[in-house]
């Protein structure tokens, strides 16, 4: 029996090894198929054949996001090249026809001049005496031809002089027209076209991210099969503050165990790494094309005629749009260090100067501490003179969205109402990110501690400032009043808990 059991055991081991090998073979076969699909796509793109959107969508699992975007761009560029080649051929034909017509005109003009000169000589010969006729007859034939050719040459030179004068006049007229166009552009700039451009950038970014959202049916199927997570900081599903979006609940955007109302944030759209699929970028190609056109317009803007409010709204929108664009280009960061690297890469060409998100925040929107100490970098001083706001606006802390869990919600800021919009963003962030815990401690986000000196001198005065900013009708104001009155004998800073900054990807924005 033992020998038979040993044989059976070895047989089972062989079967297991066989199954493992078959699984590995199947896995390698799948990898091979994906590589073959990728090779086919790259081969078609390399040899000039267009790759349609449906082909990319069908092979999205085997083709990376960068390759999909690159292939789509190649196809678009090839179409543009063919179009330009046709235009070049048409232009060549037009120029050839113009030269041909010009030569025919000059030839006809020369013939007319020769005929006219001969007729003049004939008329003089009939009217004068026979002596004069004899003199005319004695004129060599070559001399007559030479005179006709000289007249033709003079006609040609006259024609060229007129053409050059016309070209000079045309150039002068073109320069005047360009000057008029630039003046009109400056007038449009003063009317706030740059602000409309920045608003369009945010809106088209939001539309792209919405298209990257995984369909609801996929999320529900994944949720039914996935293991349930026990996250203690999320309130029960029967909470009156819960809100749903594509199968996910937004109960507590900052995980602070708040018993009160989190304000308007509960109605905002909640986009995380799990709700997005970058392989769906193929569906966004028309929007990406519009985005590129807007970015191109951004490189020629002139901000010198903008008012303070116009510049404030413009730079907030550009800051937020540059980070969203960086997410599309470089993916989602996995740590605070990676997020910092992304902020350095999040750059736009604004009026001929390339600025990243950090430069926009610290050199334009915020006032550096070095200025107070009398130390100013030359480049920083130039940026502040060219693009700066003139004086600080502390509430930008609640408008600059880095696309992380600890960031405020994203919104579009308008030049006409930017001050009120910043005030609204401040109140919404305070209501959603601050709470009183069951242990009678006040939770304050790290973002407020970083920029505390913009609002207060220390933690105690910061708490007073928070209390003064909250509306009277909100539950958080009542809780804070009770908390302050019950802790009059205890230092408030000892009862404050700073919640660490969470750099995980997440966007909250209202529906545009």
C-alpha positions in Angstrom: 0.0 0.0 0.0 2.8 2.4 0.8 4.4 1.8 -2.6 1.0 2.5 -4.3 0.6 5.7 -2.2 4.0 6.8 -3.2 3.2 6.2 -6.9 -0.1 8.1 -6.5 1.8 11.0 -4.8 4.3 11.2 -7.6 1.5 11.1 -10.1 -0.2 14.0 -8.4 3.0 15.9 -8.4 3.5 15.3 -12.1 -0.1 16.5 -12.7 0.4 19.6 -10.7 3.6 20.4 -12.6 1.9 19.7 -15.8 -0.9 22.1 -14.8 1.6 24.8 -13.8 3.5 24.4 -17.1 0.2 24.6 -19.0 -0.7 27.8 -17.1 2.7 29.3 -17.8 2.4 28.4 -21.5 -1.1 30.0 -21.6 0.3 33.1 -20.0 3.2 33.3 -22.4 0.9 32.7 -25.3 -1.3 35.6 -24.1 1.9 37.8 -23.8 2.9 36.7 -27.3 -0.5 37.6 -28.7 -0.4 41.0 -27.0 3.1 41.7 -28.4 2.0 40.6 -31.8 -1.0 43.0 -31.6 1.3 45.8 -30.5 3.8 44.9 -33.3 0.9 45.1 -35.8 -0.2 48.5 -34.6 3.3 49.9 -34.6 4.0 48.3 -38.1 0.9 50.0 -39.6 1.8 53.3 -38.0 5.5 53.0 -39.1 4.5 52.3 -42.7 2.1 55.2 -43.0 -1.2 53.3 -42.7 -3.8 55.0 -40.5 -4.9 53.4 -37.3 -8.5 53.9 -36.5 -9.9 54.6 -33.1 -11.8 51.2 -33.0 -8.6 49.3 -33.7 -6.9 51.1 -30.8 -9.8 50.4 -28.5 -9.8 46.7 -29.3 -6.1 46.4 -28.6 -6.1 48.8 -25.6 -5.1 45.9 -23.2 -1.9 45.2 -25.2 -1.0 48.8 -26.2 0.1 51.2 -23.6 -1.5 54.6 -23.1 1.5 56.4 -24.5 1.6 54.2 -27.6 -2.2 54.8 -28.2 -1.8 58.5 -28.0 1.3 58.5 -30.1 -0.2 56.4 -32.8 -3.3 58.5 -32.9 -1.1 61.6 -33.2 0.8 60.0 -36.0 -2.4 59.3 -37.9 -3.6 62.9 -37.4 -0.2 64.3 -38.5 -0.2 62.1 -41.6 -3.6 63.5 -42.6 -2.3 67.0 -42.1 0.8 66.2 -44.1 -1.3 64.9 -47.0 -3.5 68.0 -46.9 -0.5 70.3 -46.9 1.1 68.4 -49.8 -2.1 68.9 -51.8 -2.0 72.6 -50.9 1.7 72.8 -52.0 0.9 71.2 -55.3 -2.0 73.6 -55.9 0.2 76.6 -55.0 2.9 75.4 -57.4 0.4 75.1 -60.2 -0.9 78.5 -59.5 2.6 80.0 -59.5 3.4 78.2 -62.8 0.3 79.6 -64.4 1.0 83.1 -63.2 4.6 83.0 -64.6 3.2 81.7 -67.9 0.7 84.5 -68.1 3.3 87.0 -67.3 5.6 85.8 -70.1 2.8 85.9 -72.6 1.9 89.5 -71.5 5.5 90.7 -71.9 5.8 89.0 -75.3 2.6 90.7 -76.5 3.7 94.0 -75.1 7.0 93.8 -77.0 5.3 93.0 -80.2 2.9 95.9 -79.8 5.9 98.3 -79.2 7.7 97.1 -82.3 4.6 97.5 -84.5 3.9 100.9 -83.1 7.5 102.0 -83.7 7.4 100.8 -87.4 4.1 102.6 -88.0 5.6 105.8 -86.6 8.5 105.6 -89.0 6.2 104.9 -92.0 4.0 107.9 -91.3 7.0 110.3 -91.0 8.3 108.9 -94.4 5.0 109.7 -96.3 4.7 113.3 -95.0 8.3 114.5 -95.5 10.2 115.2 -98.8 11.9 112.7 -101.0 15.3 113.7 -99.5 14.1 112.6 -96.1 12.8 109.4 -97.6 16.2 108.7 -99.1 17.8 109.3 -95.7 15.4 107.0 -94.0 16.0 104.3 -96.6 19.7 104.6 -96.0 19.2 103.7 -92.3 20.5 100.2 -91.7 18.0 97.5 -90.8 20.0 96.5 -87.7 19.6 100.1 -86.3 15.8 99.9 -86.6 15.7 96.6 -84.8 18.0 97.8 -82.1 15.8 100.7 -81.4 12.7 98.5 -81.1 14.5 96.1 -78.7 15.6 99.1 -76.6 12.1 100.3 -76.4 10.9 96.8 -75.4 13.7 96.7 -72.7 12.6 100.1 -71.4 9.0 98.8 -71.3 10.1 95.7 -69.3 12.1 97.8 -66.8 9.1 100.1 -66.4 6.9 97.1 -65.8 9.3 95.7 -63.2 9.6 99.1 -61.5 5.8 99.3 -61.2 5.7 95.7 -59.9 8.3 96.4 -57.3 6.5 99.6 -56.3 3.2 97.6 -56.1 4.9 95.0 -53.9 6.3 97.7 -51.6 2.9 99.2 -51.3 1.4 95.8 -50.6 4.0 95.1 -47.9 3.3 98.5 -46.3 -0.4 97.7 -46.5 0.1 94.3 -44.9 2.2 95.8 -42.1 -0.5 98.3 -41.4 -3.1 95.6 -41.4 -1.1 93.5 -39.0 -0.7 96.5 -36.8 -4.5 96.9 -36.8 -5.0 93.2 -36.0 -2.6 93.4 -33.1 -4.4 96.5 -31.8 -7.7 94.6 -32.1 -6.2 91.6 -30.3 -5.0 94.0 -27.5 -8.6 95.4 -27.2 -10.0 91.8 -27.0 -7.4 91.0 -24.4 -8.6 94.0 -22.3 -12.1 92.6 -22.7 -11.0 89.4 -20.9 -10.4 86.9 -23.7 -7.6 85.4 -21.6 -10.0 84.6 -18.8 -12.4 82.9 -21.2 -9.4 80.9 -22.4 -8.4 79.8 -18.9 -12.0 78.8 -18.1 -12.3 76.8 -21.3 -9.1 74.9 -20.3 -10.6 73.8 -17.0 -13.9 72.8 -18.6 -12.3 70.7 -21.3 -10.0 69.1 -18.7 -13.1 68.1 -16.7 -14.8 66.7 -19.8 -11.7 64.6 -20.5 -11.6 63.2 -17.0 -15.3 62.4 -17.1 -14.8 60.4 -20.3 -12.0 58.4 -18.5 -14.5 57.3 -15.9 -15.2 53.5 -15.9 -18.9 52.8 -16.8 -21.2 52.2 -13.8 -21.9 48.6 -14.8 -18.2 47.7 -14.6 -17.9 49.2 -11.2 -20.9 47.4 -9.9 -19.7 44.1 -11.2 -16.3 44.7 -9.6 -17.8 45.7 -6.3 -19.9 42.6 -6.2 -16.9 40.3 -6.6 -14.4 42.3 -4.6 -13.8 41.8 -0.8 -15.4 44.4 1.3 -13.0 46.8 3.0 -13.4 47.8 6.7 -12.7 51.5 6.6 -13.5 52.9 10.0 -13.4 56.6 9.0 -16.3 56.3 6.6 -19.7 56.8 8.1 -22.6 54.3 7.7 -24.3 54.1 4.4 -27.6 55.2 5.9 -26.1 58.6 6.8 -28.2 61.6 5.5 -25.0 63.2 4.1 -24.2 60.4 1.7 -24.2 61.0 -2.1 -23.7 58.7 -5.0 -21.7 59.0 -8.2 -21.1 56.1 -10.7 -21.6 53.5 -8.0 -19.4 55.1 -5.2 -20.5 57.0 -2.1 -19.2 60.4 -1.1 -19.9 60.4 2.6 -16.7 62.0 4.0 -14.3 63.4 1.5 -11.5 63.9 4.1 -12.2 60.8 6.4 -12.5 62.9 9.5 -15.3 61.0 11.3 -17.4 64.2 11.3 -20.9 63.8 12.8 -22.1 67.1 11.3 -22.8 68.2 7.8 -19.9 68.3 5.3 -21.6 71.0 3.3 -21.8 71.2 -0.5 -18.9 68.7 -0.9 -21.4 65.8 -0.5 -22.9 66.8 -3.9 -19.6 67.0 -5.8 -18.3 64.4 -8.2 -15.7 62.1 -6.7 -12.9 60.8 -9.1 -10.2 58.5 -7.7 -7.7 56.2 -9.2 -10.2 53.3 -9.1 -12.9 55.1 -11.0 -10.7 56.1 -13.9 -9.2 54.0 -16.7 -6.5 55.8 -18.8 -7.0 53.2 -21.6 -10.2 55.1 -22.4 -8.0 58.1 -23.5 -8.8 57.0 -27.1 -12.4 58.3 -26.5 -11.0 61.7 -25.7 -9.0 62.4 -28.9 -11.4 65.1 -30.2 -11.3 66.9 -26.8 -7.5 66.5 -26.7 -7.3 68.2 -30.1 -9.3 71.1 -28.8 -7.1 71.2 -25.7 -4.0 71.5 -27.8 -5.6 74.4 -29.7 -6.3 76.2 -26.4 -2.7 75.5 -25.2 -1.4 77.0 -28.4 -3.5 80.1 -27.9 -2.2 80.3 -24.4 1.4 80.8 -25.7 0.5 84.1 -27.3 -1.6 85.8 -24.6 -0.8 89.3 -23.3 -1.6 89.8 -19.7 -0.3 93.4 -19.3 -3.8 95.0 -19.7 -5.6 92.6 -17.3 -6.9 93.9 -14.0 -6.1 92.4 -10.6 -9.3 90.2 -10.6 -8.7 89.1 -14.1 -5.1 88.0 -13.3 -6.2 86.3 -10.1 -8.9 84.2 -11.8 -6.6 83.5 -14.9 -3.6 82.2 -12.9 -5.8 80.0 -10.5 -7.4 78.3 -13.6 -4.0 77.9 -15.3 -2.5 76.4 -12.2 -5.2 73.8 -11.8 -5.3 73.1 -15.6 -1.5 72.5 -15.8 -1.7 69.9 -13.0 -4.7 68.1 -14.7 -2.7 68.1 -18.0 0.3 66.7 -16.2 -1.9 63.8 -14.9 -2.9 63.0 -18.4 0.7 63.1 -19.7 2.5 61.3 -16.8 -0.1 59.3 -14.9 -0.9 59.3 -11.2 1.8 59.8 -8.6 2.1 57.2 -5.8 3.7 59.4 -3.1 4.2 63.0 -2.0 7.7 63.0 -3.6 6.2 61.8 -6.9 3.5 64.5 -6.6 6.2 67.1 -6.2 7.9 65.8 -9.3 4.6 66.0 -11.2 4.2 69.7 -10.1 7.6 70.4 -11.6 6.5 68.8 -14.9 3.1 70.5 -14.9 4.0 73.4 -17.2 2.4 75.7 -19.8 3.8 78.2 -22.2 2.1 81.4 -21.1 2.8 84.4 -23.3 6.1 83.0 -24.4 7.4 82.0 -21.0 7.2 78.4 -19.8 6.0 78.2 -16.2 5.3 75.1 -14.1 2.7 74.9 -11.3 5.2 75.6 -8.5 6.4 78.8 -10.2 2.9 79.9 -10.7 2.0 79.3 -7.1 5.1 80.7 -5.3 6.2 83.4 -7.7 2.9 84.8 -9.0 0.0 83.8 -6.7 1.8 83.8 -3.3 4.2 86.3 -1.9 7.6 84.7 -1.0 9.1 85.2 2.5 12.3 86.3 0.9 10.6 89.5 -0.2 10.0 90.4 3.4 13.7 89.9 4.2 14.8 92.0 1.3 16.2 89.1 -0.8 14.6 88.9 -4.2 15.8 86.6 -7.0 16.2 88.4 -10.4 14.0 85.8 -12.3 11.4 85.9 -9.6 11.3 89.7 -9.6 10.8 89.7 -13.4 7.9 87.2 -13.1 6.3 89.2 -10.4 6.6 92.4 -12.4 5.3 90.8 -15.6 2.6 88.5 -14.3 2.3 89.1 -10.5 -0.9 90.2 -8.7 0.6 93.1 -6.9 -0.7 92.1 -3.4 -1.5 88.7 -1.9 -4.8 86.9 -1.7 -4.7 84.4 1.2 -7.9 82.6 0.0 -6.1 81.1 -3.0 -5.1 78.3 -0.5 -8.7 77.0 -1.0 -8.6 77.3 -4.8 -5.3 75.6 -5.8 -6.1 72.0 -6.4 -3.3 69.5 -6.7 -5.5 66.6 -7.5 -4.9 64.8 -4.1 -7.2 63.7 -1.3 -6.1 66.7 0.8 -6.7 69.3 -1.9 -9.8 71.5 -2.0 -12.4 70.9 -4.6 -11.9 72.0 -8.2 -14.0 74.8 -9.7 -13.9 77.3 -12.6 -13.0 80.9 -11.4 -14.3 83.9 -13.3 -12.9 87.4 -13.4 -16.2 89.0 -12.6 -16.9 87.1 -9.4 -13.5 85.6 -8.3 -13.5 87.2 -4.9 -16.9 85.8 -4.0 -16.0 82.4 -5.5 -12.8 82.3 -3.3 -14.9 83.1 -0.3 -17.3 80.3 -1.1 -14.4 77.8 -1.7 -12.9 78.7 1.7 -16.2 78.1 3.6 -16.8 74.8 1.7 -13.3 73.5 2.5 -13.5 74.5 6.2 -16.9 72.7 6.6 -15.6 69.5 4.9 -12.1 69.3 6.4 -12.6 70.4 10.0 -14.4 68.5 12.7 -14.7 67.8 16.5 -14.0 64.2 17.3 -15.6 62.1 20.0 -12.5 62.6 22.1 -13.2 66.3 22.1 -10.3 67.1 19.8 -10.4 69.4 16.8 -9.0 68.0 13.6 -7.3 70.6 11.3 -5.9 69.7 7.9 -2.1 70.0 7.2 -2.9 72.4 4.4 -4.1 75.0 6.9 -1.1 74.5 9.1 1.3 75.0 6.2 -0.3 78.4 5.3 -1.4 79.4 8.9 0.6 82.6 8.8 -1.7 83.9 6.0 -4.6 83.8 8.4 -3.2 83.8 12.0 -0.1 84.0 14.2 -0.4 80.7 16.0 -2.8 77.7 16.5 -5.0 79.5 19.0 -5.6 82.5 16.8 -6.1 80.1 13.8 -8.9 78.4 15.7 -10.5 81.8 16.4 -10.1 82.7 12.7 -11.8 79.4 11.6 -14.7 80.1 14.0 -15.1 83.6 12.6 -15.2 82.4 9.0 -18.0 79.8 9.4 -21.6 80.8 8.7 -23.9 81.0 11.8 -26.4 78.6 10.3 -23.9 75.7 9.9 -23.7 72.9 12.5 -19.9 73.1 12.6 -20.1 76.6 14.0 -22.4 75.4 16.9 -20.0 72.5 17.6 -17.0 74.8 17.7 -18.7 77.2 20.1 -19.6 74.4 22.5 -16.1 73.0 22.2 -14.5 76.4 22.9 -16.7 77.1 25.8 -16.0 73.7 27.4 -12.2 74.1 27.1 -11.6 77.6 28.4 -9.1 76.4 31.0 -7.1 74.2 28.7 -4.7 75.5 26.0 -6.5 75.1 22.7 -3.3 74.0 20.9 -3.2 70.9 23.1 -6.6 69.8 21.9 -5.8 70.2 18.2 -4.9 67.3 16.0 -3.2 67.9 12.6 -4.3 65.5 9.9 -1.4 64.5 7.6 -1.4 65.5 4.0 -2.7 62.7 1.7 -1.1 62.8 -1.8 -3.2 60.0 -3.2 -4.9 61.0 -6.5 -8.5 62.3 -6.1 -10.6 65.1 -7.7 -13.7 66.7 -6.3 -15.5 69.0 -8.6 -19.0 70.2 -9.2 -20.8 69.2 -12.4 -20.1 71.7 -15.2 
